[in-house]
């Protein structure tokens, strides 16, 4: 299906709650426009654009027959420059690339020959059993086959006689293959015996015909490429697998085959390969040098049936690569197509590469060397940050809870899913590994014809059956989880962020349907309005607080607001929570940017674990204590003071002492202070993220060493159980205000139980998991590799603030100083009057944060 056929009206998309987002639906996948639709036969010549498929094996252990790709339109420039590795067994790989060689004219007879040869190749590598018979018909039902063919292109052998930038189709090889006996039916060979002839299972054939041919051996039920004739061996030579019997004796004894011409030289043959997915993320199972030789055996000619002339092992080597190559090329062309579609919608996105877009469209289920997982984390963090800043500035009267609700409604999974469907993104996604047996192209159409009448029977008759989900049809339908579509949206945000920056990522979000831009006046207003908190300066040493924060404020009211708790009774309805809302999102993005850039090889789960280590409430609480933020907290709660003091005393004790004490609850307010400070700095700096980045790095420097990575007890126990294939079971019940939680670990030699009671079900679960983990650890059970070990041995780069390309807003202005009367109104326990501050002007046009 072309993407134009797949436009979906958002009104037609069903509403889905968060509990339904994991469900699967059936979607039709797009085919690149450049491959969609057949060429015309109305004219005397068919003009196709040619591209040499260049193979560079490592190690250079075998020869590949040159092949060229022929398509009806020229490929986009990025596709012409495409290079990627195909990974074979035993550590071998082949770097493949395309070289444009210009248009080629095919006469009507030539295009028929080309299509028949293309069909021949596909059937040999995918439907080999067809060639056991004595007759194979090519081109049968060619017109009906075209109707069920998704992608139109030809792969043909070429000669190496032309220059690097020209193409000479190897018509001699093509015609020789197509005149093979199997395509003409059984005949009685008329050749007379001579030294140039050799006796095969299906008659006398010239040695020239036999060399570089494809033969079938019935007693083995296998096909072989004939490399050459081995004149040093015959039927009386020893069969190497036994060492004591000759070929003739072994065949007679094991299979009852009696050679009539045992004096004939043997055929030196190579087994026909089994087609494999060469895009898989293969890990070399054994650390051994790649094998530098091909596997050959010798066979008596009399047991071989000649099938296809001139079908050499070099052709076979190339054909073993081409399906994987074409599968990747199709995906890449689709990524180019989406990239061009997006770039035409917003010019900020022109710098993103097709390779990055392809990464964002490829899920981990494809089992390839790239997937959207890391981009999804980066894009998700930016999405949260961008939506948060937009809502914070747009809704200056909403509290943190209301802002959080609005943010959830704006970017929850259900909303993102509906926006993705409306934007028609689902057809670009690739969510299944390449399965060679289901490779369909011109000459090998999909047998499952899908239309309005057959669709239900093909895809819905066995709903719930996992095998039914793998059925491929002529329209390319696949089952997709709704969450997968959401992940792709976030990954595309990450792709634009990584290659093009904030402006492109924001433009993509706007294209999808999420507005995140704001007017500079909103930032001015937020800064000026903070003057209402200046009377609080009498309560603390603001300069000292700035020193502890590590930043000098232009608008000190923002700093005071960042340390104002809601319990402070002399100011009603305002506190640090709005800044905390903004700072939490900023901090999350900056930490994600740090980890993404510093650890380029870390897996998604490991990145998530590290982020949890950095920004969990306990880690941030230690930052607050280290910087003495708690001493500047403006509040009216003795309970807070006691909780903070107790936690501070506990935290300053040596680890050996803490391990023997009951864990002390971490006051949330400490982490809140760090987040609200970050939000205040971002506003005061005019949304200068570079400035905020430097301060945040100084905050988190002690944590970023990851010298002691403590995951949550729940995660620690889960990973330990996964390492040892143990089952982890839990149960809970509530008795009055208390939760009673049991957690059990069950394995081959393990059956451990822990239980706990708490007012919080989650805290009770954490206690159980912590106790179980420590017990199992004390008995010598460890994870395969701890997070500290992973970090210690992984590649580490310099930290980088990813994507920030904005010009900060100038927020300093001498005529915006707050009037003294507003200060007095606060002292009198009154809310400041709105008329004392400049009113925010609603902008006529929404612009980006460049001022």
KEVEX-399830 format. One record per residue (C-alpha): x, y, z; residue number from 1. Coordinates in steps of 0.001 Angstrom, whole numbers, padded with zeros to 6 digits. Each point is the difference from the previous one (the first is absolute). Example, Ala and Ser with C-alpha at 12.3 -4.5 7.8 and 13.67 -1.06 7.14 Angstrom:
BEGIN
        X        Y        Z  num
   012300  -004500   007800    1
   001370   003440  -000660    2
END
This chain:
BEGIN
        X        Y        Z  num
   000000   000000   000000    1
   001235   003485  -000756    2
  -000169   002492   002863    3
  -002558   002124  -001864    4
  -002458  -002888   000211    5
   000313  -000202   003768    6
  -001210   003401   001218    7
  -002125  -000433   003115    8
  -002457   002534   001398    9
   000567   000528   003729   10
  -003763  -000065   000471   11
   000047  -003614  -001190   12
   002617  -001055   002548   13
  -001629  -001686   002997   14
   000598   001467   003451   15
   002315  -002195   002070   16
   000672   000129   003677   17
   003448  -000633   001422   18
  -001034  -003567   000865   19
  -000666  -000717  -003673   20
   003228   001426  -001368   21
   001736  -003396   000041   22
  -002573  -001488  -002362   23
   000908  -000876  -003572   24
  -001687   001120  -003200   25
   000541  -000928  -003643   26
   001708   002608  -002187   27
   001042   000066  -003627   28
   003665   000763  -000537   29
   001120   002511  -002612   30
   002129  -000949  -002996   31
   002530   002579  -001236   32
  -001585   001981  -002827   33
   003071  -000581  -002126   34
  -000633  -003778   000050   35
  -003792   000129  -000036   36
  -001639  -000726  -003361   37
   001187  -001842  -003097   38
   001751   001405  -003053   39
  -001984   000468  -003192   40
   000136  -002378  -002970   41
  -001813   002361  -002366   42
   003205   001307  -001563   43
   002689  -001854  -001920   44
   002557   000534   002759   45
  -000157  -000005   003791   46
   002399   002495   001596   47
   001284  -001044   003412   48
   002608   001651   002224   49
   002924  -002231   000915   50
   002163  -000257   003116   51
   002916  -002373   000462   52
  -000199  -001875   003300   53
   003590   000078   001183   54
   001148  -002780   002365   55
   003115   000284   002194   56
   000385  -003154   002140   57
   002056  -000074   003180   58
   002017  -002142  -000137   59
   000232  -000156  -003796   60
  -000529  -003763  -000036   61
  -002259  -000483  -003024   62
  -001077   001530  -003282   63
  -003397   001583  -000590   64
  -001622   000313  -003400   65
  -000653   003693  -000742   66
  -003709   000867   000084   67
  -001890   003192  -000757   68
  -003300   001333   001261   69
  -002444   001383  -002575   70
  -002897   002274   001053   71
  -002494   002145  -001899   72
   001145   003325   001551   73
   003335   001292   001213   74
   000688  -000519   003683   75
   000302   002975   002384   76
   003522   001223   000649   77
   000217  -001469   003512   78
  -000897  -003437  -001363   79
   002636   000307  -002721   80
   002590   000522   002748   81
  -001323  -002810   002188   82
   002613  -002293   001564   83
  -000585  -002664   002636   84
   001337  -003358   001175   85
  -001652  -003369  -000383   86
   001115  -002350   002770   87
   000635  -003629  -000894   88
   000926  -002957   002189   89
   003365  -000470   001706   90
   000711   003717   000286   91
  -000032   000641  -003749   92
  -001637   003101  -001456   93
  -000597   001619  -003372   94
  -000097   003758  -000411   95
  -002565   000855  -002672   96
  -000589   003233  -001850   97
  -001776   001313  -003069   98
   001755   001640  -002937   99
  -002261   001865  -002470  100
   000661  -001050  -003603  101
  -002692   001904  -001876  102
  -003130  -000905  -001976  103
  -000202  -003195  -002056  104
  -002452  -000708  -002835  105
  -001567  -003478  -000132  106
  -001697  -001264  -003135  107
  -003197  -002017   000440  108
   001850  -003296  -000450  109
   002739   001090   002388  110
  -002396   001037   002767  111
  -001695  -003395  -000303  112
   003362  -001770   000293  113
   000928   002211   002950  114
  -003248  -000685   001851  115
   000286  -003749  -000603  116
   003568  -000046   001308  117
  -001057   002027   003035  118
  -002738  -002537   000690  119
   002468  -002858  -000499  120
   002356   001427   002630  121
  -002740   000565   002558  122
  -001394  -003475  -000447  123
   003412  -001658   000286  124
   000797   001670   003316  125
  -003524  -000072   001449  126
  -002034  -002752  -001690  127
   002739  -002500  -000713  128
  -002271  -003027   000167  129
  -001545   001129  -003312  130
   003236  -001007  -001721  131
  -000147  -003630   001089  132
  -002434  -000609  -002853  133
   001080  -000317  -003626  134
  -001879   003113  -001178  135
  -000299   003501   001437  136
  -002130   002590  -001794  137
   001055   003645   000260  138
  -002230   003005  -000617  139
  -003186  -001939   000673  140
  -002937   002303   000817  141
   002293   003019  -000182  142
  -002877   002483  -000282  143
  -001800  -001279   003101  144
   003313  -000175   001855  145
   000526   003715  -000593  146
  -003249   000806   001781  147
   001247  -001636   003211  148
   003565   001318  -000238  149
   000883   002804   002412  150
   003451   001071  -001174  151
   001172   000194  -003607  152
   003704  -000240  -000794  153
   002426  -002332  -001752  154
   003280  -001479   001206  155
   002138  -001143  -002927  156
   003574  -001225  -000443  157
   002367   002385  -001718  158
   003478  -000357  -001407  159
   003080   001599   001444  160
   001153   001183  -003416  161
  -001674   003416   000198  162
   001321   002956   001957  163
  -000909   000586   003641  164
  -002783   002382  -001013  165
  -001488  -001952  -002918  166
  -001925  -003242  -000137  167
   000184  -002920  -002431  168
  -002697  -002583   000660  169
   001329  -003557  -000234  170
  -002512  -001166  -002600  171
   002171  -003017  -000854  172
  -000358  -001423   003520  173
  -003706   000903   000150  174
  -000771  -001738  -003293  175
   002096  -003058   000864  176
  -001855  -000406   003298  177
  -003404   000384  -001649  178
   000794  -002618  -002667  179
   000697  -002651   002640  180
  -001715  -003404  -000500  181
  -002252   000510   003020  182
  -001774   002896  -001729  183
  -000569  -002022  -003202  184
  -001173  -003273   001493  185
   001618  -003465  -000089  186
   001916  -000829  -003189  187
   002194  -002817  -001208  188
   003540   001331  -000298  189
   001365  -000479  -003509  190
   003678   000540   000790  191
   002292  -002817  -001025  192
   002608  -001284   002406  193
   003278   001930  -000086  194
   002639   001295   002347  195
  -001950   003278   000314  196
  -003087  -001735   001366  197
  -000800  -001260   003450  198
  -002735  -002385   001134  199
  -002470   001503   002479  200
  -003088  -001476   001627  201
  -002117   001553  -002759  202
   002249  -000856  -002945  203
   003143   001046  -001814  204
   000906   003678   000223  205
   002961   002004  -001187  206
   002543   000825   002645  207
  -000452   003681  -000829  208
  -003688  -000272   000896  209
   000759  -001781   003239  210
   002631   002385   001330  211
  -001482   003066   001763  212
  -003455  -001590  -000007  213
  -002596  -000858   002632  214
  -000596  -003726   000533  215
  -002349  -002066   002127  216
   001031  -003168   001855  217
  -003115  -002126   000678  218
   001500  -002345   002618  219
   001024   003038   002084  220
  -003026   002052  -001007  221
   002363   002949  -000320  222
   001087   002491  -002661  223
   003606   000877  -000756  224
   001956   002534  -002020  225
   002605  -001698  -002201  226
   003237   001937   000413  227
   002108  -002179  -002306  228
   000846  -003563  -000951  229
   002524  -001699   002273  230
   002140  -002062  -002361  231
   002121  -001290   002891  232
  -002853  -002095   001403  233
  -002542  -002484  -001348  234
  -002411  -002614   001303  235
   002867  -002249   001081  236
   001506   002693   002249  237
  -000420  -000334   003730  238
  -003059   001635   001467  239
   001526   002302   002629  240
  -002801  -000381   002542  241
   000742  -003727   000427  242
   003652  -000143  -000977  243
  -000209  -003700  -000923  244
  -002648  -000146  -002749  245
  -000042   001524  -003449  246
  -002751   002268  -001269  247
  -001419  -002868  -002041  248
   000064  -002411   002956  249
  -001546   002507   002405  250
  -002847   000873  -002362  251
  -000757  -003654  -000623  252
   000107  -000927   003668  253
  -001841   003000   001461  254
  -002490   000863  -002759  255
  -000045  -002958  -002385  256
   001307   002171  -002823  257
   002218  -001809  -002514  258
   002241   002272  -002057  259
   000100  -000915  -003681  260
   002949   002275  -000773  261
   002154   000049   003137  262
   003023   001072  -002081  263
  -001538   003441  -000580  264
   001618   002909   001859  265
  -001972   001324   002938  266
  -001832   003307   000152  267
   001356   002529   002506  268
  -003181   001530   001414  269
  -001169   002522   002585  270
  -003315  -000549   001851  271
  -002729   002497  -000747  272
  -000393   002371   002947  273
  -002982   000387   002293  274
  -001208   003574  -000325  275
   000435   001923   003259  276
  -000825   003375   001474  277
   003331   001834  -000261  278
  -001314   003119   001747  279
  -000218  -001680   003390  280
   002102   001292   002841  281
   002268  -003038   000033  282
   002312  -000570   002934  283
   002978  -002189  -000718  284
  -000526  -003009   002203  285
   003624  -001032  -000046  286
   002989   002274  -000060  287
   001657  -001609  -002964  288
   001434   001349  -003209  289
  -002505   000125  -002879  290
   000192  -003016  -002277  291
   001735   000938  -003221  292
  -001179  -002834  -002192  293
  -003134  -001267  -001680  294
  -001304  -003477   000676  295
   000313  -002431  -002935  296
  -000504  -003719  -000462  297
   000565  -002375  -002919  298
  -002804  -002011  -001619  299
  -000164  -002552  -002825  300
  -001744   001593  -003017  301
  -002388  -002947  -000294  302
  -001852   000983   003175  303
  -000510   003597  -001176  304
  -002857   001348  -002111  305
   000821   003111  -002023  306
  -002549   002711   000756  307
   001159   003498  -000989  308
   002852   000808  -002371  309
   002465   002772   000879  310
  -001538   000426   003454  311
   003357   000288   001741  312
   000963   000087   003658  313
   000944   003665  -000513  314
  -003607   000710  -000977  315
  -001085  -001995   003033  316
   002260   002012   002321  317
  -001543   003243  -001254  318
  -003544  -001340   000249  319
   000609  -000950   003629  320
   000448   003727   000745  321
  -002532   001715  -002239  322
  -003280  -000693   001880  323
   001412   001463   003232  324
   001450   002883  -001995  325
  -003328   000768  -001688  326
  -001926  -000278   003260  327
   002271   002627   001552  328
  -000113   002188  -003105  329
  -003814  -000024  -000002  330
  -000028   001112   003635  331
   002573   002683  -000730  332
  -001959   001343  -002981  333
  -003078   000228   002194  334
   002000   001935   002604  335
   001167   002399  -002736  336
  -003608   000380  -001087  337
  -001150   000901   003517  338
   002959   002315   000484  339
  -000840   001869  -003214  340
  -003650   000209   000991  341
   000902   001529   003350  342
   002663   002326  -001426  343
  -002539   001396  -002453  344
  -002319   000738   002939  345
   002525   001801   002202  346
   003385   001233  -001301  347
   001659  -000448   003404  348
   000029  -003757  -000614  349
   002118  -000062  -003147  350
   003184  -000965   001861  351
  -001278  -003304   001365  352
   001479  -002980  -001826  353
  -001971  -002868  -001472  354
   002128  -002413   002034  355
  -001117   001701   003198  356
  -003644  -000089  -001099  357
   000375  -003703  -000815  358
   001384  -000601   003484  359
  -003091   001686   001446  360
  -002311  -002195  -002103  361
   001669  -003333   000835  362
  -001093  -001773   003156  363
   002059  -002378   002088  364
  -002172  -002883  -001216  365
   001777   000267  -003371  366
   003139  -001275   001798  367
   002290   002173  -002086  368
   003019   002034   000987  369
  -002067   003155   000296  370
  -003275   000643   001779  371
  -002023   002904   001295  372
   000578  -000782   003690  373
   002699   002589   000804  374
  -001625   002678  -002162  375
  -003284  -000656   001793  376
   001580   000821   003369  377
   001533   003224  -001318  378
  -003137   001055  -001850  379
  -002247  -000839   002934  380
   002079   002163   002337  381
  -000100   002926  -002443  382
  -003738  -000410  -000520  383
  -000590   000221   003757  384
   002282   003036   000262  385
  -001535   001807  -002979  386
  -003605  -000584   001061  387
   000884   001011   003577  388
   001584   003317  -000966  389
  -002908   000775  -002319  390
  -002646  -000693   002649  391
   001967   001759   002746  392
   000186   003230  -001985  393
  -003444  -000190  -001566  394
  -001913  -000718   003228  395
   001533   002228   002647  396
  -002871  -000483   002465  397
  -000036  -003805   000073  398
   001669  -001884   002835  399
   002293  -003000  -000390  400
  -002800  -002555   000172  401
  -002027   001756  -002667  402
   003062   000396  -002217  403
   000832  -003681   000428  404
  -003532  -000963  -001021  405
   000169   002205  -003084  406
   003397  -001432  -000913  407
  -001321  -003524   000326  408
  -002978   000816  -002205  409
   002304   001569  -002587  410
   002544  -002797  -000295  411
  -001437  -003183   001459  412
   000166  -003171  -002069  413
  -003590   000224  -001153  414
   000464   003555  -001300  415
   003300  -000770  -001718  416
  -001527  -003064  -001627  417
  -002900   001979  -001454  418
   002334   002742  -001242  419
   002282  -002575  -001647  420
  -002916  -001633  -001810  421
  -001288   003382  -001112  422
   003482   000811  -001310  423
   000050  -003350  -001819  424
   003236  -001178   001600  425
  -001041  -003601   000660  426
   000677  -001193  -003562  427
   003709   000856   000206  428
   000712  -002089   003100  429
   001961  -003237  -000279  430
  -000732  -002343   002889  431
   000872  -003493  -001268  432
   003332  -001692  -000704  433
   000790  -000731  -003615  434
  -001196  -003514  -000791  435
   001651  -001173  -003260  436
  -002679  -002596  -000723  437
  -002531   002844  -000098  438
   002021   002110  -002426  439
  -002292   000947  -002883  440
   000923   001928  -003126  441
  -000678   000053  -003734  442
  -000114  -003631  -001136  443
  -000834  -001277   003483  444
  -003239   001645   001099  445
  -001601  -000539   003376  446
  -002477  -002898  -000250  447
  -002329   001502   002634  448
  -002097   002404  -002053  449
  -001491   002584   002342  450
  -003068   002023  -000921  451
  -003245   001052   001639  452
  -001411  -003502  -000401  453
   003034  -001969   001223  454
   001452   002341   002648  455
  -002138  -001300   002854  456
   000704  -003641  -000773  457
   003752   000603  -000290  458
   000595   002102   003067  459
  -002940  -000268   002383  460
  -001199  -003602  -000223  461
   002603  -001157   002537  462
   000209   003045   002257  463
   001994  -000741   003120  464
   002119  -002546  -001863  465
   003589   001300  -000021  466
   000787  -001932  -003175  467
  -002839   001760  -001822  468
   001707   003334   000706  469
   002938  -001015  -002200  470
  -002148  -000484  -003120  471
   001201   002238  -002832  472
  -002477   001179  -002590  473
   000161   001719  -003378  474
  -000705   003378   001621  475
   002711  -000215   002647  476
  -002225  -000004   003083  477
   001666  -000448   003388  478
  -001223   000079   003586  479
   001321   002935   002038  480
  -000325   000789   003676  481
  -001355   003494   000536  482
   002899   000621   002400  483
   002412  -000771  -002847  484
  -001527   002826  -002041  485
   000379   002317   003003  486
   003649  -001045   000366  487
   000651   000941  -003623  488
  -001365   003514   000577  489
   002401   000480   002915  490
   002878  -001529  -001973  491
  -000622   002375  -002916  492
   000166   002896   002467  493
   003365  -001397   001090  494
   001145  -000335  -003614  495
  -000717   003649  -000795  496
   001509   001069   003293  497
   003221  -001907  -000605  498
   000533   000994  -003640  499
  -001638   003439  -000164  500
  -000583   001397   003496  501
  -002761   001482   002144  502
  -001578   002020  -002790  503
  -000455  -003038  -002240  504
  -001266  -002185   002856  505
  -002491   002715   000995  506
  -001080   000408  -003628  507
  -000595  -003740  -000268  508
  -002142   000060   003136  509
  -002015   002866  -001452  510
  -000405  -001982  -003244  511
  -001289  -002972   001968  512
  -002397   002232   001907  513
   001770   000958   003246  514
   000653   003720   000448  515
   003134   000787   002025  516
   001109   003413  -001293  517
  -000432   003123   002116  518
   000416   003742  -000231  519
   002950   001676   001700  520
  -002381   002299   001876  521
  -001183  -003012   002016  522
   003497  -000426   001440  523
   000229   003721   000763  524
  -003310  -000174   001813  525
   001044  -003027   002083  526
   003197   001765   001059  527
  -001646   003322   000816  528
  -002816  -001653   001925  529
   002527  -001597   002323  530
   000516   003396   001640  531
  -002993  -000834   002205  532
   002326  -002321   001935  533
   002669   002628   000731  534
  -001304   000787   003521  535
   001144  -003516   000917  536
   003581   001210  -000410  537
  -000192   001272   003581  538
  -000236  -003601   001194  539
   003306  -001266  -001365  540
   003354   000957  -001459  541
  -000739   000007  -003738  542
   003627   000529  -001016  543
   001065  -002993   002068  544
  -002762  -002083  -001566  545
   001197   001027  -003466  546
   003477  -001187   000945  547
  -001379  -003369   001051  548
  -001994  -000291  -003211  549
   002959   001114  -002103  550
  -001874   002597  -002053  551
  -000563   003767   000342  552
  -003618   000918  -000675  553
  -001205   003051  -001893  554
  -003449  -000540   001515  555
   000560  -001112   003567  556
  -003722  -000439   000446  557
   000298  -003195  -002056  558
   002591  -001351   002411  559
  -002156   000864   002996  560
  -003018  -001641  -001619  561
   002099  -003137  -000578  562
   000497  -000347   003772  563
  -003520   000888   001107  564
  -001997  -002942   001323  565
  -003790  -000073  -000053  566
  -000057  -000284   003803  567
   001203   003594   000348  568
  -003191   001626   001270  569
   000717   003665  -000696  570
  -000277  -000482  -003768  571
  -003015  -002004  -001088  572
  -000321  -001917  -003248  573
   003568   000370  -001294  574
   003094  -002134   000555  575
   002838  -001709  -001843  576
  -002156  -002690  -001615  577
  -000426   001685  -003396  578
   003772   000421  -000249  579
   000396  -003583   001164  580
  -002277  -001106  -002864  581
   002195   001826  -002514  582
   003301  -000950   001633  583
  -000887  -003685   000169  584
  -000483  -000076  -003788  585
   003173   002033  -000618  586
   002050  -002233   002266  587
  -001346  -003133  -001661  588
   000983   001245  -003453  589
   003457   001206   001047  590
   000826  -003287   001738  591
  -001292  -001947  -003010  592
   002176   002133  -002289  593
   003004  -000642   002225  594
  -000447  -003766   000116  595
  -000914  -000279  -003688  596
   003168   001838  -001060  597
   002420  -001449   002557  598
  -001036  -003653  -000419  599
  -000759  -000534  -003714  600
   000107  -003802   000287  601
  -002224  -000485   003026  602
  -003247  -001853  -000491  603
  -003332   001614   000681  604
  -000601  -001745   003308  605
   003444   000994   001242  606
  -000583   003635  -000995  607
  -003296  -000043   001874  608
   001685  -001501   003057  609
   002723   002650  -000018  610
  -002553   002778  -000366  611
  -001854  -001415   002979  612
   003244   000060   001976  613
   000505   003682  -000866  614
  -003446   001508   000472  615
  -001741  -002147   002591  616
  -001156   001909   003051  617
   002658  -001454   002298  618
   002833   001000  -002347  619
  -001360   003531  -000348  620
  -000505   000196   003767  621
   003720  -000630   000483  622
   000739   002821  -002468  623
  -002230   002304   002063  624
   001738  -001006   003234  625
   003463   000418  -001483  626
  -000897   003534  -001115  627
  -001837   000802   003240  628
  -003199   000792  -001863  629
  -002050  -001202   002962  630
   001337   002847   002122  631
  -001666   002509  -002331  632
  -003386  -001707  -000253  633
  -002811   002437   000831  634
  -002708  -001951   001800  635
  -002169  -000155   003118  636
   000181  -003713   000811  637
   001836  -001467   002977  638
  -000578  -003462  -001469  639
   002049   000955  -003061  640
   002848   001192   002173  641
   000010  -003228   001994  642
  -000200  -002220  -003100  643
   002822   001863  -001720  644
   002169  -000069   003118  645
  -000562  -003730   000468  646
   000851  -000731  -003646  647
   003073   002251   000124  648
   001316  -001769   003089  649
  -000636  -003394  -001572  650
   001652   000983  -003299  651
   003180   001299   001632  652
   000649  -003286   001780  653
   002526  -002413  -001584  654
  -001461  -002611  -002349  655
   001053  -002776   002386  656
  -002109   001586   002734  657
  -002973   000762  -002255  658
  -000213  -003616  -001125  659
  -000827  -001074   003553  660
  -002636   002701   000506  661
  -003571   000175  -001134  662
  -000199   002067  -003174  663
  -001241   003545   000558  664
  -002654   001369  -002317  665
   001355   002621  -002369  666
  -001943   003294   000230  667
  -001326   000817  -003461  668
   000435   003712   000621  669
   003796  -000301  -000324  670
  -000172  -001289  -003564  671
  -002687   002561  -000764  672
   002414   002807   000907  673
   002532  -001198  -002565  674
  -002656  -000205  -002721  675
  -001549   003382   000795  676
   003473   001596   000011  677
   000637  -001382  -003485  678
  -003332   001393  -001189  679
   000826   003406   001459  680
   003417   000068  -001684  681
  -001518  -000888  -003375  682
  -002470   002894   000234  683
   002484   002536   001361  684
   002513  -000805  -002746  685
  -002608   000636  -002694  686
  -000310  -003701  -000805  687
   003753  -000243  -000531  688
   000343  -003755   000275  689
   003791   000168  -000331  690
   000119   002022   003201  691
  -002409  -002359   001758  692
   001994  -003004  -001280  693
   003183   001219   001709  694
  -001749   000504   003335  695
  -001718  -003389  -000166  696
   003299  -001733  -000777  697
   001483   001604   003108  698
  -003011  -001217   002009  699
   000297  -003574  -001203  700
   003781  -000342  -000251  701
   000267  -002251   003091  702
  -002764  -002243  -001341  703
   001262  -000144  -003593  704
   003107  -001943   001035  705
  -002337  -002969   000565  706
   002502  -001404   002460  707
  -002882  -001653   001780  708
  -003052  -000596  -002157  709
  -002905  -000921   002209  710
  -003113  -000939  -001903  711
  -003355  -000214   001679  712
  -000360  -003209   002047  713
  -002793  -001114  -002310  714
   002215   000352  -003089  715
   003006  -001591   001725  716
  -001978  -003107   000903  717
  -001618  -000222  -003443  718
   003396   000069  -001739  719
   001449  -002564   002413  720
  -002916  -002350  -000690  721
   000358   000488  -003759  722
   003717  -000818   000216  723
  -000754  -003364   001618  724
  -003335  -000780  -001689  725
  -001846   000133   003311  726
  -003710   000671   000323  727
  -001010   003080   001995  728
  -003462  -000046   001556  729
  -001724   002515   002245  730
  -003316   000353   001788  731
  -001574   002662   002187  732
  -003037   000689   002120  733
  -001255   002970   001959  734
  -000999  -000173   003646  735
  -001385   003328   001140  736
   002557   002666  -000851  737
   002885  -002477  -000351  738
   001147  -001918  -003057  739
   001373  -003512   000478  740
   002347  -000985  -002846  741
   001702  -003328  -000702  742
   002703  -000544  -002637  743
   001394  -003437  -000877  744
   002942  -001052  -002191  745
  -000282  -003510  -001443  746
   002744  -001827  -001889  747
   001615  -003407  -000393  748
   001702   000190   003404  749
  -001639   003176   001286  750
  -003235   000632   001858  751
   000307   003213   001993  752
  -002818   002026   001565  753
  -000122   003512   001440  754
  -002916   001976   001376  755
  -000575   003524   001254  756
  -002766   002314   001211  757
  -000266   003708  -000698  758
  -002505   002771  -000506  759
   001351   000154  -003555  760
  -000319  -003098  -002148  761
   003001   001058  -002097  762
   002192   000554   003069  763
  -000961  -003430   001311  764
   000932  -001544  -003345  765
   003318   001842  -000050  766
   000815  -001296   003486  767
  -000755  -003586  -001043  768
   002079   000275  -003149  769
   002905   001660   001819  770
   000082  -002731   002660  771
  -000208  -002786  -002585  772
   002710   001558  -002152  773
   002377   000437   002948  774
  -000668  -003554   001186  775
   000682  -001519  -003423  776
   003045   002215  -000493  777
   001419  -001123   003372  778
  -000300  -003593  -001202  779
   002135   000740  -003058  780
  -002676   000503  -002616  781
   000899   002925  -002245  782
  -001253   001440  -003253  783
   001855  -000981  -003172  784
   001434   003516  -000160  785
  -000775   002881   002327  786
  -000731   003483  -001288  787
   003309   001225   001444  788
   001869  -002661  -001989  789
  -001870   000897  -003182  790
   000892   003684   000383  791
   003601  -000750   000893  792
   000593  -001908  -003240  793
  -002171   001918  -002467  794
   001133   002715  -002385  795
  -000192   003480   001524  796
  -000154   003307  -001890  797
  -000066   003668   000990  798
  -003376   001237   001302  799
  -002007   002033  -002486  800
  -003145   002085   000221  801
  -001901  -001531  -002893  802
  -001977   002111  -002394  803
  -000045   003418   001672  804
   000107   002529  -002826  805
  -002103   002845   001411  806
   001051   003573   000717  807
  -000744   000791   003613  808
  -002522   002708   000798  809
   001338   003267   001406  810
  -001959   000404   003220  811
   002022   002760   001695  812
  -001576   003438  -000298  813
   000512   002987   002287  814
  -003579   001221  -000417  815
  -001486  -003257   001294  816
   000989   000420   003658  817
  -002892  -000770   002354  818
  -001678   002886   001749  819
   000403   000270   003757  820
  -003731   000014   000674  821
  -000250  -003604  -001074  822
   002562  -000929   002600  823
  -002020   001754   002635  824
  -003139  -001894  -001009  825
   001764  -003272   000709  826
   001188   001174   003385  827
  -003570   000785   000863  828
  -000916  -003623  -000751  829
  -001798   000889  -003199  830
   000413  -001411  -003431  831
   001676   002489  -002335  832
  -002417   001910  -002166  833
   000146  -001003  -003659  834
  -000162   003635  -001113  835
   003415   000660   001525  836
   001680  -002257  -002569  837
   000172   000222  -003787  838
  -002773  -002061  -001496  839
   001018  -002823  -002288  840
  -000934   000715  -003575  841
  -001508  -002852  -001937  842
   002177  -000329  -003118  843
  -001635   000225  -003370  844
   002419  -002504  -001504  845
   001612  -002902   001856  846
   003748  -000029  -000551  847
   002868  -002135   001161  848
   002090   000851   003021  849
   002479   002097  -001954  850
  -001619   003202   001145  851
END
